[in-house]
Amino acid sequence: MDVIAGAVLLLKKQHPCGGQTFTVLRAGPQPRLRCDVCGHEIDFDRQKLEKQIRQALPPKEDQPE
């Protein structure tokens, strides 16, 4: 699966705060994710992350406020 920066991932397991969606901050061999509920940042091993992905959504569009 192709993990790109800015994508939103729905993972199989919940974060302890109860959130299941994470935004990819950094792609590569050790991706960094941010929980969309609490904002906690997590480094993942790429192989383990690819097994945990349930659904990948397209990158978020930055909308002017």
PAKEZA-644234 format. One record per residue (C-alpha): residue number from 1; residue in three letters; x, y, z. Coordinates in pm, 1 decimal. Layout:
<pts>
@seq NUM; type ALA; u X; v Y; w Z
...
</pts>
This chain:
<pts>
@seq 1; type MET; u 0.0; v 0.0; w 0.0
@seq 2; type ASP; u 127.4; v 345.4; w -86.7
@seq 3; type VAL; u 140.6; v 571.5; w 220.5
@seq 4; type ILE; u 176.7; v 939.3; w 127.7
@seq 5; type ALA; u 211.7; v 1247.4; w 347.1
@seq 6; type GLY; u -121.6; v 1417.9; w 414.8
@seq 7; type ALA; u -331.0; v 1102.2; w 370.3
@seq 8; type VAL; u -582.0; v 1002.1; w 636.6
@seq 9; type LEU; u -565.4; v 638.7; w 750.4
@seq 10; type LEU; u -831.2; v 436.3; w 929.2
@seq 11; type LEU; u -645.9; v 173.6; w 1134.8
@seq 12; type LYS; u -769.0; v -159.7; w 1269.4
@seq 13; type LYS; u -685.1; v -77.3; w 1632.0
@seq 14; type GLN; u -792.6; v 232.2; w 1820.1
@seq 15; type HIS; u -559.6; v 480.5; w 1983.5
@seq 16; type PRO; u -600.9; v 483.0; w 2365.3
@seq 17; type CYS; u -794.7; v 812.3; w 2333.1
@seq 18; type GLY; u -1058.4; v 632.3; w 2123.2
@seq 19; type GLY; u -962.0; v 768.2; w 1780.4
@seq 20; type GLN; u -914.3; v 542.3; w 1479.3
@seq 21; type THR; u -817.7; v 798.7; w 1214.1
@seq 22; type PHE; u -461.7; v 922.6; w 1175.0
@seq 23; type THR; u -301.5; v 1176.4; w 942.4
@seq 24; type VAL; u 32.5; v 1084.3; w 782.5
@seq 25; type LEU; u 289.7; v 1353.6; w 863.6
@seq 26; type ARG; u 593.8; v 1180.9; w 712.5
@seq 27; type ALA; u 614.3; v 890.6; w 468.3
@seq 28; type GLY; u 916.9; v 666.5; w 412.5
@seq 29; type PRO; u 1065.1; v 367.3; w 593.7
@seq 30; type GLN; u 945.2; v 497.1; w 932.5
@seq 31; type PRO; u 621.5; v 694.3; w 882.7
@seq 32; type ARG; u 499.0; v 941.1; w 1147.0
@seq 33; type LEU; u 125.1; v 962.4; w 1216.7
@seq 34; type ARG; u -84.6; v 1212.2; w 1415.4
@seq 35; type CYS; u -403.8; v 1102.7; w 1590.8
@seq 36; type ASP; u -693.4; v 1314.3; w 1459.3
@seq 37; type VAL; u -864.8; v 1312.9; w 1800.9
@seq 38; type CYS; u -590.9; v 1399.8; w 2052.6
@seq 39; type GLY; u -302.5; v 1512.7; w 1829.6
@seq 40; type HIS; u -50.4; v 1260.1; w 1966.2
@seq 41; type GLU; u 228.0; v 1177.6; w 1716.4
@seq 42; type ILE; u 345.6; v 818.8; w 1666.5
@seq 43; type ASP; u 636.3; v 667.8; w 1468.4
@seq 44; type PHE; u 554.2; v 335.3; w 1301.3
@seq 45; type ASP; u 757.2; v 65.2; w 1132.2
@seq 46; type ARG; u 635.3; v 68.0; w 769.5
@seq 47; type GLN; u 563.9; v -307.9; w 752.2
@seq 48; type LYS; u 360.1; v -304.1; w 1074.6
@seq 49; type LEU; u 170.8; v 4.8; w 961.5
@seq 50; type GLU; u 74.6; v -152.3; w 628.0
@seq 51; type LYS; u -77.1; v -449.2; w 815.8
@seq 52; type GLN; u -278.1; v -214.5; w 1043.1
@seq 53; type ILE; u -440.5; v -6.4; w 765.8
@seq 54; type ARG; u -811.2; v -74.2; w 719.8
@seq 55; type GLN; u -880.6; v 211.3; w 475.9
@seq 56; type ALA; u -674.4; v 493.3; w 323.0
@seq 57; type LEU; u -848.3; v 820.3; w 241.6
@seq 58; type PRO; u -707.1; v 1082.7; w 2.4
@seq 59; type PRO; u -492.7; v 1368.3; w 137.9
@seq 60; type LYS; u -675.7; v 1651.2; w 311.3
@seq 61; type GLU; u -720.7; v 1966.5; w 106.0
@seq 62; type ASP; u -608.7; v 2283.5; w 281.5
@seq 63; type GLN; u -904.3; v 2520.8; w 264.9
@seq 64; type PRO; u -861.4; v 2892.2; w 333.8
@seq 65; type GLU; u -1055.0; v 3013.0; w 635.4
</pts>
